[in-house]
């Protein structure tokens, strides 16, 4: 610890990314402080991954227990299934409190100073924190910005937090509307459609692009439509914009053709969830004090070491991670970036391999993926001169899935035809979020299907879905 600075490292933002960076910094012997303006744990713990999993777990059980046909196939009969909305909401709140407490305690235990207040850069190696009792200035050898993101609300949409709301408010589960419009069919829209339909709501899903689930691999999007949307109380509109949304009873939504912007329909619904993605929370961070400008979407630009760039050059001792840099807006990606930033601060070169970072949607059944979609892989193949192949294997051929009565699903493996290197894996099916890690490890090591096919999987397990896919891939050469 050099005597000229208050800290070796100050981190602005105590979400999962900042937390991961702080833990790693302590293990590297850095005297560390973390500044947080609202709740410890950021979006993921308070308004994202954690409470949504609690709602999905509870509503998923309700769906399962009400699926008498499925239960009868297993020889089970259940009477009327009732649920208590407030108790489900409390389950989510209690989980948030527990995880937030654990996260805060882990920092305190390791001697990280937690500073409550609004942190901003005040100049080279300097931050100010504004609290109720005034302003304090701290010096730090290095500063990491991990300020996260907030829900994006498109122009023309008015939010009242009660009838028209973002995921932040939906997670409170204050009420269960009879008819909910969901704007956006990304993973947030999909997960909430899962929760709401399980608890008895009807859904209208509105997607501005020409296809549902535009960010997913096309084969997965197609099957997800068949499994997660068609059999449920969900109607869909694609290629239309929610031009104007007015809160109230009812909520009035003007739908316009996405290309011509002409109004094509007016919907009246009980509630509207705006799930149109997230934007970086990078305003009022004092970036101008060090000559840094965000890009046109508000993201902080960094190089591969997580160093903040100004006019293409790294700003000394200033780093940024997580949703604020927009590379991959996932909690675990932010954590990996935090570790990489700390390693680079300590003079050990480290980058993040984005291709091997998995993602999941916790619908019933789940969707998970890692690496490239087939169109993206083909684009890369054209650029670099290799051919792409893909294979699918099916849960309906998997003994464990059949035993569970959950045989709906596929695993798709995308690979290079010449070397067999795995480029992407996409799974829709029971426990997909747990199965994906074998594939993400394979991609991290740039393994080939020729190696993977020799690995032994326990029988009967769901993991054999991937084993089967590797065998099909090798057999198809």
N, C-alpha and C positions, 0 to 999 in steps of 0.2 A: 504494500500500500504506500503510494507516494504521499508525502506530507502535504503537498500543495493542493490536493483536492479533498473535498468532503467524502467522496465515494470513488471507488474504481468504476462503478457502473450504476447509472440511474436508468430505470425502465419506466417509461410513461405508458400506463395501461396494464391493468392486472387481470386480463383475460387469460385464456389457456396458453396463448403465445408468450405473454409476459411472464406468466408463472413458470412455464418450461424454461425460459431463458434465465430466470432468477435461480431456479434450482441448479441449473448447470453452472451458472456463474459461481455460486457458492462452492460447488464441488471443484471448481478451478481456482479457489482461493481468493476470489474477488469480493471486496466489501461492497455490498449491493443494497440499493434502496428501490422500492417500487412505488409509483404514484398512481392513485386511482381516484377518479372524480365521482364515481357512483358505487355500484356494488362490486365487491371482489368476485372474480370469476367471469366477468364480462358477459357477452351475449350467450356463449355456449351454456354456461352454468345457469344463468338467470332467465334467459329469454330464447333459448335455442335448443341445442341437442338434448340437454338433461330433462327439462320439463316435458318436451315433446315425447321423449321415450316413455315417460311415466303415463302420459295420456294414451299413447299407442298401446302400451302394455295392457292398461285397464280396458280400453275400448275393444282391443283385440280379443280379450277373454269374453267380453259380452258377445262379440260376433260369433266366436267359436261355440259358446253355449247356446246361442239361438239357432245355430245351424243343425237343426234336428236330423236332417237327412244324413249329414256327415257323421254325427254321433251314432246314429242307428247303425251305420255301416260298421262301426267299431263295437256294436252291441250295447250302447249306452243310451239310457233314456233320462231326460231332464225335464222337470216341470217348467213353469213360467220363470223366466229370468228377468229380474228387475235390477236396476242400478240406481245409485244415489249420486247425482251430478256433483253435489258439493263435496262428497267424500272422495270422488275421483280427482276433483280439483285440489283437495287437501293433500292427496297422495303426491301430486306433482309438486305442490309447495313445500311439503316436508322433505322431499328428495332434494329440492333446490337448496333448502336451508342446510341440510346435512353436507352436501357436496361443497357448498360455499364455505362452511365451517372447516371442513377437512383441508380445503385449499389454503385458507387463511392460516390455519394452525401449522401446516407444513412449512410455510414461509417463516412464521414466527420462531418455530422450533430451530430453524437453520440460521437464525439471526439476521434475516432480511428486514430492514426497516420499512414498515408500511406507512406511507404518507398519504393521508386523505386530502383531496383537493384537486383543483384543475392545474395540471402540469403543462408547461409550454417551454419551448427552447428560447433562451434569452440571449443567445450569442454562443460563440465557440466554447464548448465544454461547460455550459452554464444553463441551468433550468430555474424557472420560477414556479412556485406553487401558490395558487390563490385559494385561501380558505375563508371561512366565515370571520376568522379573527385577523385577516389581513394577508399580506404577501410575504413569502419567504424565498430566499435565493440559495440554491445549492450549486456547488461545482462538482463536476464528475469528469474523470479521465475519458470515459465513453458514455454515450447516451443511446438507448434503443427506444424507438417509437413503436408502440404496438397498440394503436388506438382503436383498431377494429372497424366495424361497419354498422350501419343502421338500415332498416328496410327502405326500399326505394318506392316512392309513391309517384306515379306518372302524373303529368299535368292534366287537369280536368277532373281529377278524383279528389273528393273532399272526405277527409277522415273525421269521424266524431268519436272513435274509440269504443262505440257501443253497437251501432248498426253497420257502420263501415269501419273496418279496422285492419291492421297488419297482424303478422304472426305474434308480435309483442303482446297484443291484447287477446288474441285468440287463445293463447296458452293459459290464460286465467280461467278459461271455461266458465265465464260468468253466466252463460245461458246456452241452451242448445236450440238454435233457430230451426223452424220446420223446413225452410228453404234457404239455402246458402249459395250465393254465387261466389265462385273462386276464380280470381283473375290470375292466370298463369298456371302452366302445367309442368313446372319444374318439380324438384323433390319436395319443396315446402308445400306447394299446392296438392301434390299427390298424398303426402302424409296426412294433411288435414282432411282431404276427401275421405281417407281411410277412417280417421277418427269420427268424423261427423256421420258418415253413412252407417257405421257400426252402432252409433247412438241414436239412429232413427231419422236423421235429416235427409232431405233431398238436395242434390247438388246440381248446379249448372256450372260447368267449367268453360272458361273463356280463354282461348289461346290466340295471340296475334299472328303467330307464324302459321304456315300452311299445314303443319302436322302437330299432333300432340307430342309432348315430351321431346322437344327438339334437341335437347342436349344429350339424350341417351342414344346408344347404338340403335340403328333402325330396326333390327330384329327384336331387340328387347322392347322397344317402344310399341311394336306391333303386338307382341305377346302380352305386354302389360295392359294394353288397351283391351285385349280379350279377357284378361283375368281380373284386372283391378277396376275396370270402368264399365264395360258392357253388362256384366251380370248385376251390377249395383244400381242404386237409384241415382244415376249420374247422366245428365245429358251434356253434350259437348258442342262447342262452337269453335271452329278453327278459321284462321284468316280474318278474324274480326278484332277490332280494338274496342275496349271500354272507353269511349271518348269522354263521357261525362257520367260521373256517379254522384248522386245526391243522397245524403243520409236521411233517415226518417222512417216512418211507418206508413207505407212500405219504402224500401230503398229503390230509387229509380235509376236504371242503368241504360244509357244510350249506346247501342252497339253500332259501330261503323265498319264498313269494308276497309281492311287494313291497307289496301292499295289506293283506292279512290277517296277514302275518308268520308264517303257518303253514309249517312245514317241508314241502317238496314232494318233495325229492330229496336224496340224499347222493352226492357224487362222490368217487372216489379217483383222484388224478392224481400224476404224478411231480413237478410243480412248479407254483407259482402266482405269477403276476405281478399285483401290485396296482397298477392304473393308474386310480385313482379321482380324479385331479386333484391340485392342489397347494394348500397353504395358506401364508399369509405367515409369514416368519420375523421376527416383531416382538417377541418376548419379551426381557426383560432389556436394553432399549435406553435405560432411564432416562427414558422419556417422561413419567413422573409428575413428574420434576424441573422440567418446564415446563408441568405441568397438562394434559397431553394423554392422552386415553384412546383406545384402538383401538375399532373397531366390534365388534359381537358375534362376527364371524368372525375378528377379529384384524387386519383391515386398518387402515392409517393413513388417516384422512380428509384429503383435500386439496381446495383449490378449483381452478379451471381454470388458475391460474398455477403450480400445484404447491406452493403454500404450505400448510403443515400447519395444520389447523383445530383449535381448542379451543372447544367450545360454539358452533360455527358461525363463530367469528372467527379470522382468520389469526394465527398465533403469529409475532411478528417474527423475521426472519432464520432461520426453520426451514422446510425444504422436504423433500419426499419424492417418490420416483419408483419406477417398476418394479413388480415383482410384489408388493412390500410394500403398494402402494396398490390393487392388484387391478383397475385399469380395463381393461387388456387385457394378459394375462400372456404377453407375447412379448418376446424379447430386443431386437428392433429398435424396439418401442414404448417400452421402457425408455430406450433411447438417445435417442429423439426427445423423451421427457419430460425427460431430463437436459439436453439442449440448451435446451429451453423454460425450465426452472428457471434455468439460468445467464443466459439472456436477461433474465428477469424480475429476477434479482439485479442485473443491470447497468442496470435501469431501462427496458428495452425490452419492452413488453408482447408476450408470445407465448403462444399456446395450442397444443394438439395436436389435430389433426383426426382423431379416431379412425375416422371412417367411411372414410377413404382409406388406412388401414393394412392391408396385405395379410397373409394367413397361408397356410401350406401344410402339407400332410402329405406326407412323402417316400416314399409307398408306390410300388408299380410296377403300374399307372401312378400318377402323382402327382395330388393334389387341391389346388387352391388357391382362395382366395376373397377378396373385398374388399367392404366395404359390407354391405348388409342382405340377409338371406334373404328369400324371397318372403313368408312369413307376417309377418315383421317390417315389411317395406315396406308391406304391406296395412294393418297396424295403424296405421302412421304416416299412411297415406293417409286412413284413416277419421277420424283425429284432426285432420288438417290440411285435409281436404276435397279430395283429388285421387284420381284412379283410377290403379291400377298395372297395367302390362302386362309380359309377359315373352316372350322368344323363346329358342329353342335352335338351335344349329348343331352339326354333327356332324363328328368327326374322320374318319369314313369317307368324307366328301366332300372331304377335304383331300389334295392330291397328295403332299405331303411325308410325311404320316402313312402313306399307302398305300405309298410307296416304302420306308419304314422297316419296313413290316409291323406297324405299331402303330396301327391305325385304330379302336381301341376308345376312345370318349370323347365328351364333349359340352362345349360352352361355353354357359352360360345368362346372358343379360343381362336385368336387371330395371330398368325405367325408368318414369318418370311419363308417362302417356298424353298429358297436356296440353302439357307443355314438352319432353318427350323427355329430361329430365335422367336420367342413369344413377344408379341407387340401389344397385345391387349386381351383381357379376359372379362367377360360380362356374364353375370349370373342373375337369373330370376328364379326364386324358389325358396322353400323353407330354409331358414338359417343362412341365407346367401351372404349376409354381412360377416358371418364367422368363417365361411368357406373361402372368402376372397384372399385371405392373407397368404395362403400357399402360393397363389398366383402372383401376389405383389412381391413376395420374396424371390420368386423365379425371375420376375422382370428386373428386380434390383440387381440380381446376379447375371442378368442377360443370358438366362439359360435357354437351351433349345429343347424342343419337344422330344428330340432323340435321347436326351438325358432324363427328362422328366418321366418318360414312359417306363423307365427301369425302376422308378421308386415304388415302394410297396405301401399301399393304403390299407388300413384296418377294414375288415369286412364283418358285419354289414354297417357301413357308415355313409353319410351323405357325401363325404370327401371323394368317394368313388365316382361321383359324377365327373369330377375333373380327370381322374384316372382314365375313365372311359373316353373322355374327349381327347386326351393325349394319344391313346391307342388308336382312335379313329384317325387322328391327324397323321400318325406315322404310317398307318395302314393305307392312307389315301395317296402316298407318294409313289 
